[in-house]
Amino acid sequence: MAALLFAVTAVLLAMSHAHSLSPEEIMKRAEALQSWIIEQRREFHKTPEPGFAELKTRSRIMRFLESHNIIYRYPYAKTGLVAYIGSGKPVVALRTDMDALPIEEPEGVSYKSQNEGWMHACGHDGHMAMALGAAKLLKEAEEKGELPPGSIRIFFQPAEEGGAGGDLMIRGGALEDTEAAFAMHVMPHLPSGSVHTRPGTIMAGALSFRVTVTGRGGHAAMPHLNVDPVVAAAGLISSLQTVVSRETSPLGSGVLSITMLRAGDAYNVIPDDVMFGGTIRGLTHEHLMFMKQRLEEMAPTVAAAYGCNATVDWRLAEQPYYPPTVNDERMSSFALQTAAALLGEEQSQIAEPLMTGEDFAFFCRKVPCALLFLGIRNESAGSVHALHSPKFTMDENVLHKGAALHATLAVEYLKAFATKPSSEAAAPEPAPPAAATNSDSSAEDDEYDDGDEKDEL
């Protein structure tokens, strides 16, 4: 009897898959949305907002979801939300980020930032546009009965740029019952339209630090009566360069960079103190913690040799620790195969790991995941400048491919990881957080209620 039930269920699953969307059909429909997706990206680009303050951004997303009858729940991490398409198991998540950078955008485009001092210089505007395109494709498939059994959750996450918004969404319960997650990041150093990922670590863990060296200031003409923190800071900065070059394996990957240095204001005065700061990064948590330990040990010791004191502040309140982003081997292989089926074998490539940080790492600590890079390098489109540059722009002609890839990853995951007959029944939908779902407050741009959520890490 059990064998008969398994066979019947398998046939029903096969029949449902036969009517679900193929990668070719998803791409065809995404191509028809190309202009619309570009328009969405430009609208997001006009109104960049800081992390945990993406109010206009969130309202725009809510209006889109409501107009397409897509259920969403909020708030997560103050300004985040999650959209729900489909029902039952398996449950797969797609994640996009929402926040901008404190960069002044130069003149040059008609859709230039209208929020002075802020710019979408990391591609999050494109990420959101691709996610909305995927939501549009997936909801249409659900309404036509083309979606395989299972649930898709689309995470619109705040504060990726240093605020660990992904961690806070997870702590708020947004990832509950999710079985796998995928995310995508545009990359201007990779050929436009190509997709890259890898099993294992794909992006580094990161910490920022501030070191204060304290001496005794006085007249520059009488240095022997002072204790010069400038000389001590210079000695410490030079010594720290040996941590990676002489204390870690040349086969490993680590970065210790000093990026700022501030001392006195007068040419003839030795200051009382010097502050410098920077970042450490490693492809493993252990490597990063070793560099952290060595900086903490060297700072007071080297400073003491110059008669000074030194303290280290890891700035965790302003910029929490981001662990390395570690892709699941099975999910990264699945993502590469899916990209090849959608875009062609030559467009699906193994990625080189990067030393930049990414808070999708928090998702990868909880569920099997894969972060993918979408190439946008196109000289004719001016898409050649690095992320976080005021000159950054993107080849918008690949955004529909990113939307198609998001949708295809979700659909193919539901097919490949469909609930077996012997599995438990589909879990009920999680209870919503403090605020109501699809409420009238979506139109509010100026205030929000984050319920009882806490920002402490």
Secondary structure by P-SEA (a helix, b strand, c coil): caaaaaaaaaaaaaaaaaacccaaaaaaaaaaaaaaaaaaaaaaaacccccccaaaaaaaaaaaaaaacbbbbcccccccccccccccccbbbbbbbbbbccccccccccccccccccccccaaaaaaaaaaaaaaaaaaaaaacccccbbbbbbbcccccccaaaaaaaaacccccccbbbbbbbbcccccccccccccccbbbbccbbbbbbbbbcccccccccccaaaaaaaaaaaacccccccccccbbbbbbbcbbbbbccccccccbbbbbbccccccaaaaaaaaaaaaaaaaaaaaaacbbbbbbcccccccccccccccaaaaaaaaaaaaaacccccbbbbccccccccaaaaaacccbbbbbbbccccccccccccccccccccccaaaaaaaaaaaaaaaaaaaacccccccccccccccccccccccccccccccccccccccc
